[in-house]
Amino acid sequence: MMHRSLFATSVRTNLDNVKQSHCSLVPRICLRLLREGALLGFCFDARKQKLCGYSLHARSFRAYCGEDGKKQGARGSAAALKEQIAQLRKDLHATPWKTLSRVLVENDVLQLPWKGPDWKTLPEPSPEEMSYMAGFFDGDGCVTEKSNLSGCRLAVSQAFDASAVLVRYANLFGGTVEVRSQGVGLQKPVLNWRLEGPGCKHVSNLLATASVVKHKQLALAAKWPKDTDGRKLAKHKLRGWKHGSTDTQTHGCVSWSYFAGFFDAEGCIKITTTGNLMLTICQKREAILNVIKVFLADQSIHSELYNCRTHGCLSIHRRGDCEAVLQRMQHAGLLVKAQHAEIALNTEKTGPSRAREQLGLLVGNQSFGKRLDEAGCLRAQEIRRMRQQVWYLKSRGQEDAAAARLLAAQELVAKHDLLKLKAERDMLLRHAAFIQRLSGSMWE
Protein backbone atom coordinates (compact mmCIF):
# COMPACT_ATOMS: atom_id res chain seq x y z
CA MET A 1 0.00 0.00 0.00
CA MET A 2 1.19 3.50 -0.81
CA HIS A 3 2.42 5.54 2.17
CA ARG A 4 -0.26 8.09 3.07
CA SER A 5 1.96 11.15 2.60
CA LEU A 6 3.01 9.90 -0.82
CA PHE A 7 -0.63 9.06 -1.58
CA ALA A 8 -1.76 12.57 -0.74
CA THR A 9 1.14 14.05 -2.66
CA SER A 10 0.22 11.99 -5.71
CA VAL A 11 -3.37 13.23 -5.46
CA ARG A 12 -2.30 16.86 -5.30
CA THR A 13 0.37 16.48 -8.01
CA ASN A 14 -1.87 14.60 -10.41
CA LEU A 15 -4.79 16.98 -9.99
CA ASP A 16 -2.53 20.00 -10.41
CA ASN A 17 -1.40 18.45 -13.70
CA VAL A 18 -4.86 17.65 -15.05
CA LYS A 19 -6.25 20.98 -13.85
CA GLN A 20 -4.12 22.72 -16.46
CA SER A 21 -5.10 20.39 -19.30
CA HIS A 22 -8.19 19.88 -21.45
CA CYS A 23 -8.46 16.10 -21.06
CA SER A 24 -11.57 13.97 -21.55
CA LEU A 25 -10.32 11.66 -18.79
CA VAL A 26 -10.38 14.35 -16.07
CA PRO A 27 -13.93 13.60 -14.78
CA ARG A 28 -13.22 9.89 -14.62
CA ILE A 29 -10.00 10.45 -12.70
CA CYS A 30 -11.76 12.73 -10.22
CA LEU A 31 -14.65 10.29 -9.78
CA ARG A 32 -12.18 7.49 -9.13
CA LEU A 33 -10.42 9.58 -6.46
CA LEU A 34 -13.79 10.52 -4.99
CA ARG A 35 -14.76 6.82 -4.65
CA GLU A 36 -11.39 6.05 -3.03
CA GLY A 37 -11.94 8.78 -0.44
CA ALA A 38 -9.12 11.01 -1.61
CA LEU A 39 -11.47 13.88 -2.60
CA LEU A 40 -14.33 15.58 -0.83
CA GLY A 41 -15.49 17.13 -4.09
CA PHE A 42 -14.46 18.75 -7.35
CA CYS A 43 -15.71 21.28 -9.88
CA PHE A 44 -15.54 20.43 -13.60
CA ASP A 45 -16.57 22.76 -16.43
CA ALA A 46 -18.24 20.43 -18.95
CA ARG A 47 -18.38 23.10 -21.66
CA LYS A 48 -14.66 23.88 -21.49
CA GLN A 49 -13.76 20.31 -20.52
CA LYS A 50 -11.53 21.65 -17.75
CA LEU A 51 -11.08 21.01 -14.03
CA CYS A 52 -11.75 24.26 -12.16
CA GLY A 53 -11.06 23.20 -8.58
CA TYR A 54 -11.08 20.39 -6.04
CA SER A 55 -11.05 19.73 -2.29
CA LEU A 56 -8.85 17.07 -0.67
CA HIS A 57 -10.26 14.80 2.04
CA ALA A 58 -9.13 15.73 5.54
CA ARG A 59 -6.95 12.63 5.95
CA SER A 60 -5.22 13.36 2.66
CA PHE A 61 -4.73 17.01 3.60
CA ARG A 62 -3.19 16.07 6.97
CA ALA A 63 -0.94 13.52 5.29
CA TYR A 64 0.08 16.12 2.75
CA CYS A 65 0.61 19.05 5.08
CA GLY A 66 1.12 17.45 8.49
CA GLU A 67 -0.68 18.25 11.74
CA ASP A 68 0.83 21.73 11.92
CA GLY A 69 -0.18 22.57 8.36
CA LYS A 70 3.40 22.77 7.08
CA LYS A 71 4.24 21.18 3.74
CA GLN A 72 6.16 17.90 3.91
CA GLY A 73 6.18 14.45 2.28
CA ALA A 74 7.37 13.76 -1.26
CA ARG A 75 6.25 17.12 -2.62
CA GLY A 76 8.01 18.88 0.25
CA SER A 77 11.05 16.69 -0.38
CA ALA A 78 11.10 17.78 -4.02
CA ALA A 79 11.04 21.46 -3.03
CA ALA A 80 13.76 20.87 -0.44
CA LEU A 81 15.88 18.97 -2.96
CA LYS A 82 15.58 21.77 -5.50
CA GLU A 83 16.75 24.25 -2.86
CA GLN A 84 19.68 21.98 -1.97
CA ILE A 85 20.64 21.59 -5.62
CA ALA A 86 20.48 25.34 -6.24
CA GLN A 87 22.67 25.99 -3.19
CA LEU A 88 25.14 23.27 -4.15
CA ARG A 89 25.49 24.67 -7.68
CA LYS A 90 25.96 28.15 -6.25
CA ASP A 91 28.64 26.93 -3.83
CA LEU A 92 30.39 24.94 -6.56
CA HIS A 93 30.41 27.98 -8.83
CA ALA A 94 32.67 29.68 -6.26
CA THR A 95 34.80 26.60 -5.43
CA PRO A 96 38.16 26.62 -7.22
CA TRP A 97 40.07 23.46 -8.09
CA LYS A 98 43.64 23.09 -6.98
CA THR A 99 46.14 24.68 -9.37
CA LEU A 100 46.92 22.50 -12.37
CA SER A 101 50.69 22.65 -12.92
CA ARG A 102 51.35 19.42 -14.85
CA VAL A 103 49.51 17.22 -17.28
CA LEU A 104 49.62 13.46 -17.87
CA VAL A 105 49.96 12.42 -21.53
CA GLU A 106 50.68 8.80 -22.49
CA ASN A 107 52.19 8.03 -19.06
CA ASP A 108 54.44 11.11 -19.24
CA VAL A 109 53.99 13.96 -16.77
CA LEU A 110 54.64 17.27 -18.55
CA GLN A 111 55.35 20.52 -16.69
CA LEU A 112 53.12 23.43 -17.76
CA PRO A 113 53.70 25.54 -19.74
CA TRP A 114 55.24 22.92 -22.02
CA LYS A 115 57.11 23.93 -25.17
CA GLY A 116 57.31 21.72 -28.20
CA PRO A 117 60.38 21.38 -30.44
CA ASP A 118 61.52 24.26 -32.62
CA TRP A 119 59.33 24.28 -35.73
CA LYS A 120 62.42 24.67 -37.95
CA THR A 121 63.73 21.26 -36.88
CA LEU A 122 60.47 19.37 -37.42
CA PRO A 123 59.79 17.25 -40.52
CA GLU A 124 56.61 17.85 -42.48
CA PRO A 125 53.76 15.67 -41.18
CA SER A 126 52.37 12.89 -43.34
CA PRO A 127 49.27 13.64 -45.46
CA GLU A 128 47.12 11.59 -43.04
CA GLU A 129 48.48 13.46 -40.00
CA MET A 130 47.99 16.79 -41.76
CA SER A 131 44.39 15.94 -42.67
CA TYR A 132 43.59 14.94 -39.09
CA MET A 133 45.18 18.08 -37.60
CA ALA A 134 43.44 20.31 -40.18
CA GLY A 135 40.10 18.65 -39.44
CA PHE A 136 40.53 19.19 -35.70
CA PHE A 137 41.62 22.79 -36.28
CA ASP A 138 38.56 23.39 -38.48
CA GLY A 139 36.44 22.26 -35.55
CA ASP A 140 38.15 23.81 -32.51
CA GLY A 141 41.02 25.93 -33.81
CA CYS A 142 41.24 29.69 -33.92
CA VAL A 143 43.18 32.18 -36.07
CA THR A 144 43.46 35.63 -34.46
CA GLU A 145 45.48 38.71 -35.28
CA LYS A 146 47.90 40.13 -32.73
CA SER A 147 46.94 43.36 -31.02
CA ASN A 148 49.70 45.29 -32.86
CA LEU A 149 48.73 43.61 -36.20
CA SER A 150 52.30 42.38 -36.68
CA GLY A 151 51.06 38.89 -37.46
CA CYS A 152 48.63 36.16 -36.44
CA ARG A 153 48.33 33.59 -33.71
CA LEU A 154 47.11 29.98 -33.98
CA ALA A 155 45.39 28.44 -30.96
CA VAL A 156 43.46 25.32 -30.00
CA SER A 157 41.81 24.88 -26.58
CA GLN A 158 40.71 21.69 -24.83
CA ALA A 159 39.82 20.51 -21.34
CA PHE A 160 42.83 19.22 -19.39
CA ASP A 161 41.73 15.58 -19.74
CA ALA A 162 41.88 15.91 -23.56
CA SER A 163 45.36 17.45 -23.61
CA ALA A 164 46.87 14.68 -25.75
CA VAL A 165 45.75 16.39 -28.96
CA LEU A 166 47.36 19.69 -27.86
CA VAL A 167 50.65 17.93 -27.18
CA ARG A 168 50.39 16.37 -30.64
CA TYR A 169 50.05 19.86 -32.16
CA ALA A 170 53.17 20.96 -30.28
CA ASN A 171 55.12 17.87 -31.32
CA LEU A 172 54.17 18.25 -34.99
CA PHE A 173 54.26 22.03 -35.36
CA GLY A 174 56.05 23.49 -32.34
CA GLY A 175 54.42 26.03 -30.07
CA THR A 176 53.44 25.99 -26.41
CA VAL A 177 50.83 24.12 -24.35
CA GLU A 178 49.75 26.25 -21.41
CA VAL A 179 46.91 26.69 -18.92
CA ARG A 180 44.21 28.94 -20.30
CA SER A 181 41.96 28.80 -17.22
CA GLN A 182 42.01 26.90 -13.94
CA GLY A 183 39.09 24.74 -12.85
CA VAL A 184 36.18 26.17 -10.89
CA GLY A 185 33.22 24.09 -9.72
CA LEU A 186 31.81 22.18 -12.68
CA GLN A 187 34.22 23.83 -15.12
CA LYS A 188 37.32 21.74 -15.78
CA PRO A 189 40.74 23.36 -16.24
CA VAL A 190 41.28 24.36 -19.88
CA LEU A 191 44.59 24.08 -21.73
CA ASN A 192 45.66 25.96 -24.82
CA TRP A 193 48.10 25.23 -27.65
CA ARG A 194 49.49 28.48 -29.05
CA LEU A 195 51.86 29.29 -31.91
CA GLU A 196 53.06 32.76 -32.98
CA GLY A 197 55.79 34.39 -35.05
CA PRO A 198 57.42 32.91 -38.16
CA GLY A 199 56.34 29.43 -37.09
CA CYS A 200 52.72 30.56 -37.31
CA LYS A 201 53.13 31.51 -40.98
CA HIS A 202 54.80 28.20 -41.79
CA VAL A 203 52.21 26.05 -40.00
CA SER A 204 49.29 28.10 -41.34
CA ASN A 205 50.52 27.37 -44.84
CA LEU A 206 50.70 23.63 -44.07
CA LEU A 207 47.23 23.46 -42.46
CA ALA A 208 45.68 25.53 -45.26
CA THR A 209 46.47 22.77 -47.76
CA ALA A 210 44.17 20.33 -45.93
CA SER A 211 41.66 22.71 -44.32
CA VAL A 212 38.07 22.70 -45.58
CA VAL A 213 36.43 25.35 -43.37
CA LYS A 214 39.24 27.73 -42.34
CA HIS A 215 41.33 27.61 -45.51
CA LYS A 216 40.98 31.35 -46.19
CA GLN A 217 41.86 32.29 -42.59
CA LEU A 218 44.95 30.09 -42.59
CA ALA A 219 46.03 31.26 -46.05
CA LEU A 220 45.75 34.88 -44.91
CA ALA A 221 47.76 34.13 -41.75
CA ALA A 222 50.45 32.48 -43.91
CA LYS A 223 50.75 35.60 -46.08
CA TRP A 224 50.07 38.35 -43.58
CA PRO A 225 50.63 41.80 -45.15
CA LYS A 226 53.62 43.92 -44.16
CA ASP A 227 52.14 47.38 -44.76
CA THR A 228 49.84 49.10 -42.26
CA ASP A 229 46.85 49.53 -44.58
CA GLY A 230 47.12 45.94 -45.76
CA ARG A 231 47.16 44.68 -42.18
CA LYS A 232 44.04 46.69 -41.29
CA LEU A 233 42.22 45.28 -44.32
CA ALA A 234 43.42 41.76 -43.45
CA LYS A 235 42.10 42.20 -39.90
CA HIS A 236 38.68 43.20 -41.28
CA LYS A 237 38.62 40.19 -43.61
CA LEU A 238 39.71 37.78 -40.89
CA ARG A 239 37.01 38.91 -38.47
CA GLY A 240 34.37 38.70 -41.20
CA TRP A 241 35.37 35.13 -42.03
CA LYS A 242 35.52 34.14 -38.35
CA HIS A 243 31.96 35.32 -37.74
CA GLY A 244 30.76 33.65 -40.92
CA SER A 245 29.24 36.82 -42.35
CA THR A 246 31.35 36.89 -45.51
CA ASP A 247 32.56 33.28 -45.90
CA THR A 248 30.09 30.44 -46.34
CA GLN A 249 32.14 28.40 -48.82
CA THR A 250 34.32 25.37 -48.23
CA HIS A 251 37.64 24.39 -49.80
CA GLY A 252 39.06 21.00 -50.68
CA CYS A 253 37.52 17.63 -49.84
CA VAL A 254 36.92 15.41 -46.82
CA SER A 255 38.86 12.21 -46.10
CA TRP A 256 38.51 9.76 -43.22
CA SER A 257 41.53 11.32 -41.51
CA TYR A 258 40.00 14.79 -41.83
CA PHE A 259 36.61 13.49 -40.64
CA ALA A 260 38.24 11.80 -37.61
CA GLY A 261 39.88 15.09 -36.63
CA PHE A 262 36.73 17.12 -37.15
CA PHE A 263 34.62 14.60 -35.21
CA ASP A 264 37.19 14.57 -32.38
CA ALA A 265 36.66 18.32 -32.09
CA GLU A 266 32.93 18.70 -32.74
CA GLY A 267 31.33 15.25 -32.71
CA CYS A 268 29.34 13.46 -30.04
CA ILE A 269 28.70 9.75 -29.42
CA LYS A 270 25.36 9.13 -27.73
CA ILE A 271 23.54 6.12 -26.34
CA THR A 272 19.89 7.02 -25.81
CA THR A 273 17.74 5.91 -22.86
CA THR A 274 16.29 3.23 -25.14
CA GLY A 275 19.78 1.88 -25.93
CA ASN A 276 20.10 3.28 -29.47
CA LEU A 277 23.52 4.41 -30.71
CA MET A 278 23.74 7.80 -32.39
CA LEU A 279 26.53 10.01 -33.75
CA THR A 280 26.01 13.78 -34.09
CA ILE A 281 28.00 16.80 -35.24
CA CYS A 282 26.69 20.30 -34.54
CA GLN A 283 28.13 23.36 -36.29
CA LYS A 284 27.04 26.93 -36.96
CA ARG A 285 28.60 26.63 -40.45
CA GLU A 286 26.21 24.31 -42.25
CA ALA A 287 28.36 24.29 -45.40
CA ILE A 288 30.85 21.87 -43.84
CA LEU A 289 28.00 19.63 -42.66
CA ASN A 290 26.73 19.40 -46.22
CA VAL A 291 30.22 18.47 -47.44
CA ILE A 292 30.48 15.77 -44.76
CA LYS A 293 27.01 14.48 -45.61
CA VAL A 294 28.05 14.05 -49.25
CA PHE A 295 31.27 12.34 -48.16
CA LEU A 296 29.37 9.89 -45.95
CA ALA A 297 26.86 9.19 -48.73
CA ASP A 298 29.77 8.29 -51.02
CA GLN A 299 30.83 5.78 -48.35
CA SER A 300 27.26 4.32 -48.26
CA ILE A 301 26.60 5.88 -44.84
CA HIS A 302 23.13 7.35 -44.29
CA SER A 303 23.00 10.65 -42.38
CA GLU A 304 20.42 13.37 -41.81
CA LEU A 305 20.93 17.12 -41.55
CA TYR A 306 18.71 19.19 -39.24
CA ASN A 307 18.46 22.96 -39.05
CA CYS A 308 18.30 24.38 -35.54
CA ARG A 309 17.93 28.02 -34.54
CA THR A 310 21.62 28.83 -34.24
CA HIS A 311 23.34 25.87 -35.88
CA GLY A 312 22.99 22.79 -38.02
CA CYS A 313 23.18 19.23 -36.78
CA LEU A 314 24.31 16.18 -38.77
CA SER A 315 23.10 12.90 -37.29
CA ILE A 316 23.75 9.21 -37.98
CA HIS A 317 21.05 6.97 -36.44
CA ARG A 318 21.41 3.51 -37.91
CA ARG A 319 23.48 1.27 -35.64
CA GLY A 320 25.29 -0.43 -38.52
CA ASP A 321 26.28 2.93 -40.00
CA CYS A 322 27.38 4.24 -36.58
CA GLU A 323 29.59 1.23 -35.97
CA ALA A 324 31.10 1.43 -39.47
CA VAL A 325 31.91 5.13 -39.01
CA LEU A 326 33.47 4.58 -35.58
CA GLN A 327 35.65 1.75 -36.90
CA ARG A 328 36.82 3.82 -39.89
CA MET A 329 37.64 6.76 -37.60
CA GLN A 330 39.59 4.49 -35.27
CA HIS A 331 41.72 3.35 -38.19
CA ALA A 332 42.13 6.98 -39.30
CA GLY A 333 43.62 8.07 -35.96
CA LEU A 334 40.71 9.08 -33.70
CA LEU A 335 42.37 10.42 -30.54
CA VAL A 336 40.22 12.46 -28.16
CA LYS A 337 37.16 10.24 -28.53
CA ALA A 338 39.02 6.94 -29.01
CA GLN A 339 37.84 5.63 -25.64
CA HIS A 340 34.29 6.83 -26.33
CA ALA A 341 34.30 4.90 -29.61
CA GLU A 342 35.59 1.74 -27.94
CA ILE A 343 32.80 1.88 -25.34
CA ALA A 344 30.14 2.41 -28.02
CA LEU A 345 31.44 -0.48 -30.13
CA ASN A 346 31.31 -2.82 -27.11
CA THR A 347 27.74 -1.91 -26.18
CA GLU A 348 26.42 -5.40 -26.92
CA LYS A 349 28.95 -6.92 -24.49
CA THR A 350 28.57 -4.45 -21.62
CA GLY A 351 24.90 -3.59 -22.16
CA PRO A 352 23.51 -0.20 -23.23
CA SER A 353 22.91 1.03 -19.67
CA ARG A 354 26.48 0.31 -18.56
CA ALA A 355 27.91 1.78 -21.80
CA ARG A 356 25.77 4.89 -21.38
CA GLU A 357 27.03 5.30 -17.83
CA GLN A 358 30.66 4.91 -18.95
CA LEU A 359 30.20 7.51 -21.70
CA GLY A 360 28.69 9.89 -19.16
CA LEU A 361 31.94 9.80 -17.17
CA LEU A 362 33.98 10.88 -20.21
CA VAL A 363 31.94 13.81 -21.51
CA GLY A 364 31.96 17.42 -20.31
CA ASN A 365 29.87 18.84 -17.49
CA GLN A 366 27.39 20.88 -19.55
CA SER A 367 24.54 18.53 -18.52
CA PHE A 368 26.01 17.50 -15.19
CA GLY A 369 23.50 15.73 -12.98
CA LYS A 370 20.82 15.51 -15.68
CA ARG A 371 21.86 12.21 -17.26
CA LEU A 372 19.60 9.31 -16.25
CA ASP A 373 21.17 6.28 -14.59
CA GLU A 374 20.12 2.71 -15.41
CA ALA A 375 17.13 2.78 -13.06
CA GLY A 376 16.08 6.17 -14.43
CA CYS A 377 16.21 4.88 -18.00
CA LEU A 378 13.99 1.94 -17.05
CA ARG A 379 11.49 4.28 -15.38
CA ALA A 380 11.46 6.56 -18.43
CA GLN A 381 10.76 3.57 -20.68
CA GLU A 382 7.94 2.42 -18.39
CA ILE A 383 6.38 5.89 -18.42
CA ARG A 384 6.44 5.93 -22.23
CA ARG A 385 4.89 2.46 -22.30
CA MET A 386 2.11 3.46 -19.89
CA ARG A 387 1.30 6.58 -21.91
CA GLN A 388 1.06 4.47 -25.05
CA GLN A 389 -1.35 2.19 -23.19
CA VAL A 390 -3.49 5.20 -22.24
CA TRP A 391 -3.71 6.20 -25.90
CA TYR A 392 -4.55 2.63 -26.92
CA LEU A 393 -7.28 2.23 -24.27
CA LYS A 394 -8.85 5.56 -25.26
CA SER A 395 -8.82 4.56 -28.92
CA ARG A 396 -10.72 1.38 -27.98
CA GLY A 397 -13.32 3.34 -25.98
CA GLN A 398 -12.17 2.00 -22.59
CA GLU A 399 -12.31 5.35 -20.83
CA ASP A 400 -12.31 4.02 -17.23
CA ALA A 401 -9.30 1.83 -17.85
CA ALA A 402 -7.53 4.70 -19.62
CA ALA A 403 -8.20 7.04 -16.69
CA ALA A 404 -6.82 4.51 -14.22
CA ARG A 405 -3.72 3.97 -16.35
CA LEU A 406 -3.17 7.71 -16.76
CA LEU A 407 -3.36 8.19 -13.00
CA ALA A 408 -0.81 5.41 -12.47
CA ALA A 409 1.48 6.98 -15.08
CA GLN A 410 1.30 10.37 -13.38
CA GLU A 411 2.17 8.77 -10.04
CA LEU A 412 5.23 7.18 -11.63
CA VAL A 413 6.19 10.53 -13.19
CA ALA A 414 6.06 12.17 -9.75
CA LYS A 415 8.27 9.42 -8.32
CA HIS A 416 10.61 9.64 -11.31
CA ASP A 417 11.03 13.40 -10.93
CA LEU A 418 11.80 13.01 -7.21
CA LEU A 419 14.42 10.31 -7.80
CA LYS A 420 16.04 12.40 -10.55
CA LEU A 421 16.44 15.27 -8.09
CA LYS A 422 18.00 12.95 -5.51
CA ALA A 423 20.43 11.59 -8.09
CA GLU A 424 21.41 15.12 -9.18
CA ARG A 425 21.98 16.20 -5.57
CA ASP A 426 24.13 13.12 -4.87
CA MET A 427 26.22 13.74 -8.01
CA LEU A 428 26.85 17.35 -6.98
CA LEU A 429 27.92 16.21 -3.50
CA ARG A 430 30.31 13.65 -4.98
CA HIS A 431 31.78 16.26 -7.33
CA ALA A 432 32.34 18.69 -4.45
CA ALA A 433 34.15 15.90 -2.56
CA PHE A 434 36.20 15.12 -5.70
CA ILE A 435 37.43 18.72 -5.90
CA GLN A 436 38.47 18.63 -2.25
CA ARG A 437 40.33 15.32 -2.71
CA LEU A 438 42.42 16.43 -5.71
CA SER A 439 46.03 15.44 -5.09
CA GLY A 440 49.11 14.09 -6.81
CA SER A 441 51.89 15.44 -8.99
CA MET A 442 49.51 17.30 -11.34
CA TRP A 443 48.04 19.60 -8.69
CA GLU A 444 49.42 22.24 -6.34
ABEGO torsion letter per residue (X at the ends): XBBAAAAAAAAAAAAAAAAABBBAAAAAAAAAAAAAGABABBBBBAAAGBBABBBBBAAAAAAAAEAAGBBBEAAAAAAAAAAAAAAAAAAAAABBBBBBABBBBGGBBBBOBBBBBBAAABBBBBAAAAAAAAAAAAAABBBBBBAAGAEBBBBBBBBAAAAAAAAAAAAAAEEBBBBABBBBEABBBBBBBBBBEAAAAAAAAAAAAABAAAAAAAAAAABBBABAAAAAAAAAAAAAAAAGAABABBBEBBBAAAAAAAAAAABBBBBBAAGBBBBBBBBABAAAAAAAAAAAAAAGBBBBBBBBAABBBBBBABAAAAAAAAAAAAAAGBAAAAAAAAAAAAAAAAEAAAAAAAAAAABBAAABGABBBAAAAAAAAAAAAAAAAAAAAAAAGBAAAAAAAAAAAAAAAAAAAAAAAAAAAAAAAAAAAAAAABBEAABX
